[in-house]
Amino acid sequence: MRFVLGIFVGIAGFLAAGYFVATSGKISVAATNHGGINDKIDEWLGEVSDRSIETHAPRTTNPYANDPGALAVGLAHYKENCLDCHGARSLDGAEFSKGLNPAPPMLDMKGTQEMSDGELFWIVQNGIRMSGMPAFGATHKDREIWEIVAFLRHLPELTPEEEKALSAATKDAD
């Protein structure tokens, strides 16, 4: 019985110490702070996010994946809602995106493109807490989100015309 009580007291003490460290203000929440425990926390939160997305994302493929009209609609939504943070191919995001931590991923890169359609849909629909990624489910219908996912899949193969349309949007913002 003493052994079990010792384990319980040890766990409670560990949790209490963690709580006091976390609430002491010693851990910086500044977006400009890199290194040390902040990177470990970011790494751990990234793993938590990855597991959460895998668990909650629908296990389905994009019903509009082969719809050419979906690409045009997805491009328009991407230009309006995503380009400022994520950029596209040779286009940087808006100036403010350089101050985000964690940095928004380039969506044409391997890590994003390896995600399932359902995972991309879930992220766009629900956002990711404490990352700067908003939830678009409140302002977009499921079909529109699937059209955005169709365009995300297309990003590595942007045509010159599509890149020009996106580039014009970044020039309009200047």
C-alpha positions as CSV (number, residue, x, y, z in Angstrom):
1,M,0.0,0.0,0.0
2,R,2.8,2.4,0.8
3,F,4.4,1.7,-2.6
4,V,1.2,2.6,-4.4
5,L,0.8,5.7,-2.3
6,G,4.4,6.7,-3.1
7,I,3.7,6.3,-6.8
8,F,0.6,8.4,-6.5
9,V,2.4,11.1,-4.5
10,G,5.3,11.1,-7.0
11,I,2.9,11.5,-10.0
12,A,1.0,14.2,-8.2
13,G,4.2,16.1,-7.4
14,F,5.4,15.8,-11.0
15,L,2.2,17.1,-12.3
16,A,2.1,20.0,-9.8
17,A,5.7,20.9,-10.7
18,G,4.8,21.0,-14.4
19,Y,1.8,23.1,-13.7
20,F,3.8,25.6,-11.7
21,V,6.5,25.8,-14.3
22,A,3.9,26.3,-17.1
23,T,2.0,29.0,-15.2
24,S,5.1,30.8,-13.9
25,G,5.6,32.8,-17.1
26,K,9.1,31.3,-17.5
27,I,8.1,29.7,-20.8
28,S,8.1,32.4,-23.5
29,V,5.1,32.6,-25.8
30,A,6.8,35.1,-28.1
31,A,6.6,34.2,-31.8
32,T,10.2,35.4,-32.1
33,N,11.6,33.1,-29.5
34,H,13.4,30.0,-30.8
35,G,15.5,27.4,-29.3
36,G,15.6,25.5,-26.0
37,I,12.4,24.4,-24.4
38,N,10.3,26.4,-26.8
39,D,11.5,24.2,-29.7
40,K,10.8,21.0,-27.6
41,I,7.3,22.3,-26.8
42,D,6.7,23.2,-30.5
43,E,7.9,19.7,-31.5
44,W,5.6,18.0,-29.0
45,L,2.6,20.1,-30.0
46,G,3.3,19.3,-33.7
47,E,3.1,15.6,-32.8
48,V,-0.1,16.1,-30.9
49,S,-1.5,18.0,-33.9
50,D,-0.5,15.3,-36.3
51,R,-2.1,12.5,-34.2
52,S,-5.3,14.6,-33.7
53,I,-5.6,15.3,-37.4
54,E,-5.1,11.6,-38.3
55,T,-7.8,10.7,-35.7
56,H,-10.4,13.2,-36.6
57,A,-10.1,13.6,-40.4
58,P,-12.6,11.9,-42.6
59,R,-11.4,8.8,-44.3
60,T,-12.6,9.7,-47.8
61,T,-11.2,11.0,-51.0
62,N,-12.0,14.3,-52.6
63,P,-15.3,13.9,-54.5
64,Y,-14.3,16.9,-56.7
65,A,-10.7,15.7,-57.4
66,N,-11.2,15.3,-61.1
67,D,-13.5,18.2,-61.6
68,P,-11.8,20.9,-63.7
69,G,-14.3,23.5,-62.4
70,A,-13.2,22.7,-58.8
71,L,-9.7,23.9,-59.6
72,A,-10.9,27.3,-60.8
73,V,-13.1,27.7,-57.7
74,G,-10.3,26.4,-55.5
75,L,-7.8,28.8,-57.0
76,A,-10.1,31.7,-56.3
77,H,-10.5,30.7,-52.7
78,Y,-6.8,30.0,-52.3
79,K,-6.0,33.5,-53.7
80,E,-8.4,35.1,-51.3
81,N,-7.7,33.1,-48.2
82,C,-4.5,31.1,-48.3
83,L,-1.9,32.9,-50.5
84,D,-1.0,35.6,-47.9
85,C,0.3,33.0,-45.5
86,H,1.3,30.0,-47.6
87,G,2.5,31.7,-50.8
88,A,2.8,29.5,-53.9
89,R,5.7,28.1,-55.8
90,S,7.9,31.1,-56.5
91,L,5.5,33.5,-54.7
92,D,6.2,34.5,-51.1
93,G,3.4,35.0,-48.7
94,A,2.5,38.5,-47.4
95,E,5.0,40.3,-45.3
96,F,3.2,39.5,-42.0
97,S,3.5,35.7,-42.7
98,K,7.3,35.9,-42.1
99,G,6.6,36.7,-38.4
100,L,4.4,33.7,-37.8
101,N,5.7,30.9,-35.6
102,P,5.3,28.2,-36.5
103,A,5.8,29.3,-40.0
104,P,3.0,28.4,-42.4
105,P,4.0,25.4,-44.6
106,M,4.5,25.7,-48.3
107,L,1.5,23.6,-49.5
108,D,3.1,22.3,-52.7
109,M,5.8,20.6,-50.6
110,K,6.1,16.8,-49.9
111,G,4.8,16.9,-46.3
112,T,1.5,18.5,-47.2
113,Q,1.1,16.6,-50.4
114,E,1.6,13.3,-48.6
115,M,-1.4,14.0,-46.3
116,S,-4.7,12.4,-47.2
117,D,-7.5,14.3,-48.8
118,G,-9.5,13.9,-45.6
119,E,-6.7,15.3,-43.5
120,L,-6.4,18.4,-45.8
121,F,-10.1,18.8,-45.7
122,W,-10.2,18.6,-41.9
123,I,-7.4,21.2,-41.5
124,V,-9.0,23.7,-43.8
125,Q,-12.4,23.1,-42.2
126,N,-11.3,23.2,-38.5
127,G,-8.0,25.1,-38.5
128,I,-5.2,24.4,-36.1
129,R,-5.2,25.9,-32.7
130,M,-2.3,28.2,-31.8
131,S,-0.7,28.0,-35.2
132,G,-2.4,30.9,-37.1
133,M,-4.4,28.5,-39.3
134,P,-8.0,29.6,-39.1
135,A,-11.0,27.4,-39.4
136,F,-12.9,28.0,-42.7
137,G,-15.8,25.6,-41.9
138,A,-17.7,28.5,-40.4
139,T,-17.5,30.5,-43.7
140,H,-17.3,27.9,-46.4
141,K,-19.5,25.0,-47.4
142,D,-18.1,21.5,-47.5
143,R,-18.0,21.6,-51.3
144,E,-15.9,24.8,-51.3
145,I,-13.5,23.2,-48.9
146,W,-13.2,20.1,-51.1
147,E,-12.5,22.5,-54.1
148,I,-9.7,24.1,-52.1
149,V,-8.3,20.7,-51.4
150,A,-8.5,19.9,-55.2
151,F,-6.4,23.1,-55.8
152,L,-4.0,22.2,-53.0
153,R,-3.3,18.9,-54.8
154,H,-2.7,20.9,-58.0
155,L,-0.3,23.4,-56.5
156,P,2.9,21.4,-57.5
157,E,1.7,21.6,-61.1
158,L,0.6,25.2,-61.4
159,T,0.3,26.4,-65.0
160,P,1.9,29.7,-66.0
161,E,-1.5,31.3,-66.2
162,E,-2.4,30.2,-62.7
163,E,0.9,31.4,-61.3
164,K,0.3,34.7,-63.1
165,A,-3.2,35.0,-61.6
166,L,-1.7,34.4,-58.1
167,S,1.2,36.7,-58.7
168,A,-1.3,39.5,-59.7
169,A,-3.0,39.0,-56.4
170,T,0.2,39.6,-54.5
171,K,1.0,42.7,-56.5
172,D,-2.6,44.0,-55.7
173,A,-1.8,43.7,-52.0
174,D,1.4,45.8,-52.2
